[in-house]
Amino acid sequence: MLLHAALFFGALSAVATIAAFWPGLIQARLWIGLPVGVLLIALVTWNASILSQTLSFEIALGAGAFVATALLRVTMRRWSWIGAQLYAAATLASIAYLLYAGSITYVVARDAVYLVASGLLLVLELAALGLSLSYLFEIVDTISRTSDRPHPSDPNYLPKVAVQIPAYNEPLEVVGETLDALAALDYPDLIVQVVDNNTPDRETWTALQARCEKLGPRFQFMHLENWPGYKAGALNEATRRLPKEVEIIAVVDSDYVVRPDWLRSTVGHFADPNVAFVQTPQNYRDWEDDQYLRGLYYSYRYFFEITMPARAHRNAIIFAGTMGLIRRQALEEIGGWNPDIVTEDAEASLRMLTRGSVGIYVPRPYGHGLMPLSFDGLKKQRFRWALGGVQILRLHWRRLLVPGRGERLTVAQRVHYLLGNVQWFGDVLMFVFTFLLLLTALSTAMHHQLPVRRMTGLALGLPIAFLATGLLRAVWAMKLRTRCTWRDAIAGLQVWFALSWVVTLACLRGLIRFHTAFLRTPKMKEGEASLIKALRAAQMETLLATTGMAAAIVMVVRAPSISTAALALLLLFQAAIYANAVWAGASAEGIHLTPLRRAYRNSAQSTGARPGSERLAMPAAIGAVAVVLMLLISLAAPPAPPEPQATAPGEVQAATAHSSPSPSPSSSPSASPSASPSSSPSASPSASASPKR
């Protein structure tokens, strides 16, 4: 019965996903959405009754879906009916699956080992489904929600503003464009503070100093030698040196070209004394001519088009480190930027919100920066972002979880900040499920049974079905909000997947030590072929991908059946996740280098370098190598005779029953809660992947 319910609600979720693709339907008013929603429920109920021959039970499930949608629609009044039905169906499918998995785990437990192992698997599945639902919530809350009234902005409020540009070892060809754009800002009372932080080459920073002097008295240059605290420490010192009359501080990365109307369009929000910071989207330039850069561009856009609007609905946005403004008094009241956190910007915004302040998100880009041009630099950037998310959790978990410890944080703010940082662990779940699938493949090839629960028949089809709808939701959401092509949206998904292992490594390192080292990727040799460079930059990912593909093939060859084919398909998908790292590395090597790109390629903004940072070498994949060796050994084992099968009346049963841990969603923004722990796309930037510099 529970499996039947999971299949029903899973089918309804899939049908609602496909229906949402119809232009405008996801945002349709109630008089359109309600009849369409009822029609979808009736369609699924009718088809299910034909297959099961139990009309009364199917009608009860359909009625339950309608009631759940209605209750959710009443609770979330700004959601459309189709949006509420999509989320309700996915939630019901997840609950039904977990109850079904729990019944198998605890009702048919044979021994203590089985009970513990299956219980741990159930916990992993619960975590995976919870993350998937959090990704879907952001999508539905952003796409199906009616617009909120914008925060009022007073155009006559023009306080003194200081624009801070932190720089480290930046080529003048890049930062010069940023300074020229800031010189053209249309704002009456402004100073520009260029903060050079520990640049080792004197010629580089003196050239930057000369450029600032040439631009006039508005521009103030300061060079900090052997200064601690990275960007946070440098900005704290720069703020200390500002004139007392400066009320608002704006932060711009040294590769951004801002629009002249940026300050006039945003400063007026600070007329409200409760506003502590204003954030505009990070955006990028010089990407249209290359498919890899287009995918990278839209993978960044996801966070500011999906995640940030959802958080803005509940005053839970982050300060993203560039193209944002902050009230100086609010920053000083929390003690400035925290140099112990590598994503000091997001951490500072949380501390400001705990004091009851307001953060405003203006969903219009006013500046365009440059994206990392090498996969090496992109991995270092994502490693730092994920590490910062774990550091925030370790430092502020009591504020987010313990009642009475969150000061003036609302429940919604706590949930958004908690999930926004926990979502990074989706990639850790991805790796754990991949490893479990590898063990399952090994056990199957050797004709053994792992001490975990058995899944047969239609239950094995759930991960594949929900994986497909999950991929569609993530790609569709990106396409809908950014207006990109399907190919570009898929490329964005590939970039999220390519970074899965890096995020996993950052999360594990962050759990082990609060103050941890930064990522070091292999050094590339001049003149080395692009494919070799790509493999060097993705050594672990390549090993995981090849191991997964080999294991899937061996499992099917050694024990051919419907169930092993389903497991092999899931394992091949997991392998493809990590194989995207090789694609990303090779594609990055093939980028055409214009003069600007050539200069920017060695910039710290592109390489991910930080002044004076300790480095961490990527650990060897001892566990994965062991799995490869065990798989090879298993080939020599003689096959066991086929087990006799007994098929119960009316029950679809696979030829052989195998344990089937399924992959989890990754930390990238994913749109797909599933009725099984399938590998729903995440994709990330929210928070999941949250862009924080």
C-alpha positions in Angstrom: 0.0 0.0 0.0 2.8 2.4 0.9 4.7 1.6 -2.3 1.4 2.0 -4.2 1.0 5.5 -2.7 4.6 6.5 -3.5 4.1 5.5 -7.1 0.8 7.4 -7.3 2.1 10.6 -5.9 5.4 10.2 -7.8 3.4 9.9 -11.0 1.3 13.0 -10.1 4.5 14.9 -9.3 5.9 14.0 -12.8 2.7 15.0 -14.5 2.5 18.3 -12.6 6.2 18.9 -13.6 5.4 18.4 -17.3 2.2 20.5 -17.1 4.2 23.4 -15.4 6.3 23.6 -18.6 3.3 25.0 -20.5 4.0 28.7 -20.8 2.4 30.7 -18.1 0.6 27.8 -16.4 2.9 27.7 -13.3 1.8 31.3 -12.6 -1.8 31.0 -13.7 -4.5 32.5 -11.5 -6.8 30.2 -9.4 -9.6 30.1 -11.9 -7.3 28.5 -14.4 -4.9 26.6 -12.1 -7.6 24.8 -10.0 -9.4 23.2 -13.0 -6.1 22.1 -14.6 -4.9 20.7 -11.2 -8.1 18.7 -10.7 -7.8 17.4 -14.3 -4.2 16.3 -13.6 -5.3 14.5 -10.5 -8.2 12.8 -12.3 -5.9 11.7 -15.1 -3.4 10.1 -12.8 -6.2 8.5 -10.8 -7.9 7.0 -13.9 -4.7 5.6 -15.3 -3.7 4.2 -11.9 -7.1 2.5 -11.4 -6.7 0.8 -14.8 -3.4 -0.7 -13.8 -4.2 -1.6 -10.2 -7.9 -2.4 -10.6 -8.5 -0.7 -7.2 -10.6 2.3 -8.1 -11.6 3.2 -4.5 -8.0 3.3 -3.3 -6.9 5.5 -6.2 -9.8 7.9 -5.6 -8.7 8.1 -2.0 -5.2 8.9 -3.0 -6.4 11.5 -5.5 -8.6 13.1 -2.8 -5.6 13.2 -0.5 -3.6 15.0 -3.1 -6.3 17.6 -3.6 -6.7 18.2 0.1 -2.9 18.6 0.6 -2.7 21.0 -2.3 -5.6 23.1 -0.9 -4.1 23.3 2.6 -0.7 24.3 1.1 -2.4 26.9 -1.1 -4.1 28.4 1.9 -0.9 28.4 3.9 1.2 29.9 1.0 -1.4 32.4 -0.3 0.9 33.9 -2.9 1.6 30.6 -4.6 -0.3 29.5 -7.7 -2.4 26.4 -7.5 -0.2 24.5 -9.9 2.9 25.5 -7.9 1.2 24.3 -4.7 0.1 21.0 -6.3 3.6 20.3 -7.6 5.2 20.8 -4.2 2.4 18.9 -2.4 2.7 15.9 -4.7 6.5 15.8 -4.4 6.2 16.0 -0.6 3.5 13.2 -0.4 5.6 11.0 -2.7 8.7 11.5 -0.4 6.7 10.8 2.7 5.1 7.7 1.2 8.5 6.4 0.1 10.1 7.0 3.5 7.3 5.1 5.2 7.6 2.3 2.7 11.4 2.1 3.2 10.9 2.3 7.0 8.5 -0.6 6.9 11.0 -2.7 5.0 13.8 -1.7 7.4 12.1 -2.3 10.7 9.3 -4.9 10.0 11.5 -7.5 8.2 14.7 -6.9 10.1 16.7 -10.1 10.4 19.6 -9.2 12.7 21.3 -6.3 14.4 23.7 -5.7 11.5 20.9 -5.5 9.0 18.9 -3.2 11.3 21.8 -0.8 11.8 22.9 -0.8 8.1 19.4 -0.3 6.8 18.6 2.3 9.5 21.6 4.4 8.4 20.5 4.1 4.8 17.1 5.3 5.8 18.7 8.4 7.5 20.6 9.1 4.3 17.5 8.9 2.2 15.7 11.2 4.6 18.4 13.7 4.3 18.5 13.5 0.5 14.7 13.9 0.2 14.7 16.8 2.6 17.4 18.6 0.6 15.5 17.9 -2.6 12.3 19.4 -1.1 14.3 22.5 0.0 15.5 23.0 -3.6 12.0 22.6 -5.0 10.6 25.0 -2.4 12.9 27.8 -3.7 11.8 27.1 -7.3 8.1 27.1 -6.5 8.4 30.1 -4.2 10.2 32.1 -6.8 8.4 31.1 -10.0 4.8 30.5 -8.9 4.6 33.3 -6.3 2.9 36.6 -7.0 5.2 39.6 -6.7 5.8 41.3 -3.4 5.5 45.1 -3.1 9.0 46.5 -3.6 10.7 48.2 -0.7 10.4 52.0 -1.0 13.5 53.9 -2.1 13.9 57.7 -1.4 15.6 59.3 -4.4 16.4 62.4 -2.4 18.4 60.5 0.2 22.0 60.9 -0.8 24.4 60.2 2.1 28.2 60.1 1.7 29.3 56.8 0.2 32.7 55.1 0.1 33.2 52.5 -2.6 35.8 49.9 -1.5 37.7 47.9 -4.1 39.8 45.1 -2.5 42.6 44.0 -4.8 45.3 41.3 -4.6 47.9 41.0 -7.4 45.5 42.3 -10.1 46.7 43.2 -13.6 46.2 46.8 -14.4 44.4 45.9 -17.6 41.6 44.4 -15.6 41.3 46.7 -12.5 41.8 49.7 -14.7 38.4 49.1 -16.4 36.8 48.9 -12.9 38.4 52.2 -11.8 37.3 54.0 -15.1 33.7 52.8 -14.5 33.7 54.0 -10.9 35.1 57.4 -12.1 31.9 57.7 -14.2 29.5 57.1 -11.3 26.7 59.6 -11.2 26.7 60.4 -7.4 27.4 63.7 -5.7 29.2 62.7 -2.5 31.5 59.8 -3.1 35.0 58.5 -2.4 36.6 55.4 -4.0 38.9 53.5 -1.7 41.3 51.1 -3.5 42.6 48.5 -1.0 45.7 46.6 -2.2 46.1 43.6 0.0 49.6 42.0 0.2 50.4 42.2 -3.5 54.0 40.8 -3.5 55.2 42.6 -6.7 55.9 46.2 -6.0 55.7 47.2 -9.6 52.2 45.8 -9.8 50.8 47.8 -6.9 52.7 51.0 -7.6 51.2 51.0 -11.1 47.8 50.7 -9.5 48.6 53.6 -7.2 49.7 55.8 -10.1 46.4 55.0 -11.9 44.4 56.1 -8.8 46.3 59.3 -8.5 45.7 60.1 -12.1 41.9 59.7 -11.6 41.8 62.5 -9.1 41.0 63.2 -5.4 37.9 61.0 -5.3 40.3 58.0 -5.5 42.2 57.0 -2.4 44.8 54.2 -2.6 46.2 52.1 0.3 48.7 49.2 0.2 48.8 46.8 3.1 52.0 44.8 3.5 51.9 41.4 5.4 48.4 42.2 6.5 46.4 39.4 8.3 42.8 38.4 7.7 42.7 38.2 3.9 39.9 40.3 2.4 38.1 40.7 5.7 41.1 42.0 7.5 42.0 44.4 4.7 38.5 45.8 4.5 38.3 46.2 8.3 41.4 48.4 8.2 40.1 50.3 5.2 36.9 51.1 7.0 38.8 52.2 10.1 40.6 54.8 7.9 37.4 56.2 6.4 36.2 59.8 7.2 33.6 59.9 10.0 31.0 61.4 7.7 30.9 58.2 5.4 27.5 56.5 6.2 27.3 53.9 3.4 30.0 51.5 2.3 29.8 49.8 -1.1 32.0 46.8 -2.1 33.0 46.1 -5.6 35.4 43.4 -6.8 38.3 44.5 -8.8 37.1 42.9 -12.1 33.6 44.6 -12.1 32.5 47.3 -14.5 29.6 49.1 -12.8 26.8 51.2 -14.3 26.8 55.0 -13.7 23.3 54.8 -12.0 24.2 52.1 -9.5 24.4 54.2 -6.4 21.5 56.6 -7.2 19.3 53.5 -7.8 20.1 51.7 -4.6 21.2 54.2 -1.9 17.6 55.4 -1.4 16.7 52.2 0.4 18.8 53.3 3.4 16.4 56.1 4.1 14.6 53.4 6.1 16.8 53.2 9.3 16.1 49.5 9.6 17.9 48.6 6.4 21.4 47.4 7.1 22.5 46.3 3.6 21.3 46.2 0.0 22.4 43.6 -2.4 22.2 43.6 -6.2 22.9 40.5 -8.4 26.4 39.5 -9.3 26.6 39.4 -13.1 29.2 38.8 -15.7 30.5 39.8 -19.1 32.6 38.4 -22.0 30.9 35.0 -22.0 28.6 34.8 -25.1 31.1 33.3 -27.6 32.0 30.1 -25.7 29.6 27.2 -24.8 31.5 26.4 -21.5 31.4 30.0 -20.4 27.7 30.2 -21.2 27.0 27.2 -19.0 29.2 28.7 -16.3 27.4 32.1 -16.6 23.9 30.5 -16.2 25.1 28.3 -13.3 26.0 31.5 -11.5 22.8 33.2 -12.5 20.7 30.5 -10.9 21.4 31.7 -7.3 20.4 35.3 -8.0 17.4 34.3 -10.1 15.9 31.5 -7.9 17.5 31.3 -4.5 17.9 35.0 -3.6 14.3 36.0 -4.5 13.0 33.2 -2.4 15.1 34.3 0.5 14.1 37.9 0.0 10.5 37.1 0.5 11.4 36.4 4.2 14.1 39.0 4.8 16.8 36.2 4.7 19.1 37.2 1.9 22.9 37.2 2.2 25.4 39.9 1.5 27.3 38.5 -1.5 30.6 40.4 -1.2 30.4 42.5 -4.3 27.9 44.8 -5.9 26.4 45.4 -2.5 26.0 48.3 -0.1 26.1 48.2 3.7 25.3 50.8 6.4 28.6 51.6 8.2 27.0 51.8 11.6 25.4 48.4 11.2 28.8 46.9 10.2 30.6 48.5 13.1 27.9 47.4 15.6 28.6 43.7 14.7 32.4 44.3 15.0 33.2 44.4 11.3 34.0 41.5 9.0 35.0 38.2 10.6 38.5 37.3 9.2 38.1 33.7 10.5 35.3 33.0 8.0 36.3 32.6 4.3 32.9 33.8 3.3 32.9 36.8 5.6 30.2 38.6 3.6 27.4 36.0 4.1 28.4 35.6 7.8 28.2 39.3 8.4 24.7 39.5 7.0 23.5 36.8 9.3 24.9 38.7 12.3 23.2 41.8 11.2 19.8 40.1 10.7 20.1 38.7 14.3 19.9 42.3 15.5 16.5 42.7 13.7 17.9 44.6 10.7 16.6 44.4 7.1 18.4 43.3 4.0 17.1 44.4 0.6 17.5 42.5 -2.6 17.3 44.6 -5.8 16.9 42.0 -8.6 18.6 44.1 -11.3 22.3 43.8 -12.2 24.2 47.1 -12.1 27.7 45.7 -12.8 29.4 42.9 -14.7 32.5 41.1 -13.7 34.7 38.3 -15.2 34.4 34.6 -14.5 37.3 32.2 -13.7 38.8 31.1 -17.0 40.4 27.9 -15.8 38.7 24.9 -14.2 41.5 25.1 -11.6 40.5 28.6 -10.5 36.8 27.7 -10.5 37.4 24.7 -8.2 39.3 26.9 -5.8 36.5 29.4 -5.8 33.8 26.8 -5.2 35.9 25.1 -2.5 36.1 28.4 -0.6 32.4 29.1 -0.9 31.5 25.6 0.4 34.1 25.8 3.2 32.6 29.1 4.3 29.1 27.6 4.4 30.4 24.9 6.8 32.2 27.5 8.9 29.0 29.5 9.3 27.2 26.4 10.4 29.8 25.5 13.0 29.9 29.1 14.3 26.2 29.8 14.3 24.4 26.5 14.6 23.0 27.4 18.0 21.5 30.6 16.6 19.8 28.6 13.8 18.7 25.6 15.8 18.4 26.3 19.5 15.1 28.1 20.6 15.9 31.4 22.3 19.4 31.6 21.0 18.6 33.3 17.6 18.1 36.7 19.2 15.7 38.5 16.7 15.9 36.0 13.9 12.5 34.8 12.7 11.8 31.1 12.1 11.8 31.6 8.4 15.2 33.4 8.5 16.7 30.5 10.6 15.4 28.0 8.1 16.7 29.8 5.0 20.2 30.3 6.5 20.3 26.8 7.9 19.2 25.1 4.6 21.3 27.5 2.5 24.4 26.2 4.2 23.3 22.6 4.7 22.6 22.3 1.0 26.3 22.2 0.4 26.2 18.7 2.0 24.1 17.4 -0.9 27.3 16.7 -2.7 28.6 14.7 0.3 25.4 12.6 0.1 26.0 12.2 -3.7 29.4 10.8 -2.9 28.1 8.5 -0.1 25.4 7.1 -2.4 27.9 6.6 -5.2 30.1 4.6 -2.9 27.1 2.5 -1.7 26.2 1.8 -5.3 29.7 0.7 -6.0 29.6 -1.7 -3.1 26.2 -2.9 -4.3 27.7 -3.5 -7.8 30.6 -5.4 -6.3 28.3 -7.5 -4.1 26.0 -8.3 -7.1 29.0 -9.2 -9.4 30.2 -11.7 -6.7 26.6 -12.9 -6.1 26.4 -11.8 -2.5 23.9 -9.8 -0.6 24.7 -6.7 1.4 23.2 -6.5 4.9 20.7 -3.8 3.9 17.0 -3.9 2.9 16.0 -5.4 -0.4 14.1 -3.6 -3.1 12.5 -5.3 -6.0 10.2 -4.7 -8.9 8.6 -1.3 -9.4 10.4 0.1 -6.3 13.6 0.1 -8.3 11.9 2.2 -11.0 11.3 5.0 -8.6 14.8 6.4 -8.5 15.0 6.5 -12.3 11.6 8.1 -12.8 12.2 10.8 -10.2 15.7 11.4 -11.4 14.3 12.2 -14.9 11.7 14.7 -13.5 14.3 16.2 -11.2 16.7 16.9 -14.1 13.8 18.4 -16.1 12.8 20.7 -13.2 16.3 22.1 -12.6 17.0 22.8 -16.3 13.5 24.2 -16.8 13.7 26.5 -13.8 17.1 27.9 -15.1 15.7 28.3 -18.6 12.5 30.0 -17.4 14.2 32.6 -15.1 17.2 33.4 -17.2 15.6 33.0 -20.7 18.5 30.9 -21.9 18.4 28.1 -24.4 17.9 24.4 -23.4 21.5 23.8 -24.4 22.8 26.5 -22.2 20.7 25.4 -19.2 22.0 21.9 -19.6 25.6 23.2 -19.7 24.9 25.1 -16.5 23.8 21.8 -14.9 27.0 20.2 -16.2 29.0 22.9 -14.4 27.2 22.2 -11.1 27.9 18.5 -11.5 31.6 19.1 -12.4 32.1 20.8 -9.0 30.5 18.0 -7.0 33.7 16.4 -5.7 35.3 19.8 -4.8 32.3 20.7 -2.7 32.4 17.3 -1.0 36.0 17.8 -0.1 35.4 21.3 1.2 32.5 20.1 3.4 34.5 17.2 4.9 37.5 19.4 5.5 35.3 22.0 7.2 33.8 19.4 9.5 37.3 18.2 10.5 38.8 21.6 11.3 37.3 25.1 11.6 40.5 26.8 10.4 41.4 24.6 7.5 43.7 24.9 4.5 42.6 25.9 1.0 42.5 23.8 -2.0 45.5 23.1 -4.1 45.0 21.7 -7.6 47.7 20.1 -9.7 50.2 22.3 -11.4 49.8 22.5 -15.2 52.8 22.3 -17.5 53.3 24.7 -20.3 52.6 23.2 -23.7 50.7 20.2 -22.2 47.8 18.9 -24.2 44.3 20.2 -23.2 43.0 16.7 -22.4 46.0 15.9 -20.2 45.4 19.2 -18.4 41.7 18.4 -17.9 42.6 15.0 -16.5 45.1 16.5 -14.1 42.6 19.1 -12.9 40.0 16.3 -12.3 42.0 13.4 -11.1 39.6 12.2 -8.4 36.5 12.9 -10.5 38.1 10.8 -13.4 38.7 7.9 -11.0 35.2 8.0 -9.7 33.7 8.2 -13.2 35.7 5.3 -14.6 35.1 3.2 -11.5 31.4 3.7 -11.7 31.2 2.9 -15.4 33.3 -0.3 -14.9 31.3 -1.4 -11.9 28.0 -0.9 -13.8 29.2 -3.0 -16.7 30.6 -5.8 -14.6 27.4 -6.0 -12.5 25.2 -6.3 -15.6 27.5 -8.9 -17.2 27.9 -11.0 -14.1 24.2 -10.9 -13.0 21.9 -9.8 -15.8 18.4 -9.0 -14.6 15.9 -6.1 -14.6 17.0 -5.0 -11.1 20.7 -5.0 -11.9 20.0 -3.0 -15.1 18.1 -0.4 -13.0 21.0 -0.2 -10.5 23.5 0.0 -13.3 21.6 2.9 -14.9 21.7 4.8 -11.6 25.4 4.0 -11.2 26.1 5.2 -14.8 24.4 8.5 -13.9 26.5 8.9 -10.9 29.6 8.3 -13.0 28.4 10.8 -15.5 28.1 13.4 -12.7 31.9 13.2 -12.0 32.8 12.8 -15.7 31.5 16.4 -16.2 34.7 17.6 -14.4 36.7 16.3 -17.3 34.4 18.0 -19.7 34.7 21.3 -17.8 38.5 21.1 -17.6 38.9 20.4 -21.3 36.3 23.1 -22.2 38.1 25.7 -20.1 41.4 24.9 -21.8 39.7 25.5 -25.1 38.5 29.1 -24.4 39.7 31.6 -26.9 41.9 34.1 -25.2 41.2 37.6 -26.1 43.7 40.3 -24.8 41.4 40.9 -21.8 41.0 37.2 -21.1 44.7 36.7 -21.4 45.4 39.4 -18.8 42.6 38.1 -16.5 43.7 34.5 -16.7 46.5 35.1 -14.3 44.5 37.4 -12.0 43.8 36.2 -8.5 40.1 36.6 -9.2 40.5 34.0 -11.9 43.0 31.6 -10.3 41.4 31.6 -6.9 44.6 32.6 -5.2 44.6 34.3 -1.8 47.5 36.2 -0.1 49.5 34.0 2.2 47.1 31.1 2.3 48.1 27.7 3.4 47.4 25.1 0.8 45.9 21.6 0.9 46.8 18.8 -1.5 43.8 16.7 -2.6 44.0 13.3 -0.8 44.5 10.1 -2.8 41.4 8.1 -3.6 42.4 5.1 -1.5 38.8 3.9 -1.0 37.9 4.2 -4.7 41.1 2.3 -5.7 40.2 -0.5 -3.3 36.8 -0.8 -4.9 38.4 -1.0 -8.4 40.7 -3.8 -7.2 37.8 -5.7 -5.5 35.8 -5.4 -8.7 38.7 -6.9 -10.7 39.0 -9.7 -8.2 35.3 -10.4 -8.4 35.7 -11.1 -12.2 37.6 -14.3 -11.3 34.9 -15.6 -9.0 32.7 -18.3 -10.5 29.1 -17.3 -11.0 26.6 -18.7 -8.6 23.6 -20.7 -9.9 20.5 -18.6 -10.3 18.2 -18.5 -7.4 14.6 -19.8 -7.8 12.0 -17.0 -7.9 8.5 -17.1 -6.6 6.2 -14.4 -7.9 3.3 -13.5 -5.7 -0.1 -12.9 -7.5 -0.4 -9.4 -8.7 3.1 -8.5 -7.7 5.8 -7.4 -10.1 9.1 -8.9 -8.9 12.6 -8.6 -10.4 14.5 -11.6 -11.4 16.9 -11.1 -8.5 16.6 -8.9 -5.5 19.5 -6.7 -4.6 20.0 -3.9 -2.1 19.7 -0.6 -3.8 21.1 2.5 -2.3 20.3 5.3 -4.6 22.1 8.5 -5.3 21.2 11.7 -3.6 20.7 15.2 -4.8 23.8 17.3 -5.1 24.4 20.7 -3.5 23.6 22.6 -6.4 20.1 24.0 -6.8 17.9 21.2 -7.5 14.3 21.2 -8.4 13.4 17.7 -7.8 12.3 16.1 -4.7 11.8 12.5 -5.5 9.9 9.6 -4.0 13.2 7.8 -3.6 16.7 8.9 -2.9 17.4 9.5 -6.5 20.1 11.8 -7.7 18.0 14.8 -8.2 19.9 17.7 -9.8 20.9 20.3 -7.4 22.6 22.4 -8.4 23.6 24.9 -6.4 24.3 27.9 -6.4 21.7 28.3 -3.5 22.1 28.2 -1.9 22.8 26.1 -3.0 25.4 27.0 -4.1 25.6 30.5 -2.9 27.9 32.9 -4.8 30.1 34.4 -2.1 33.5 35.8 -2.8 
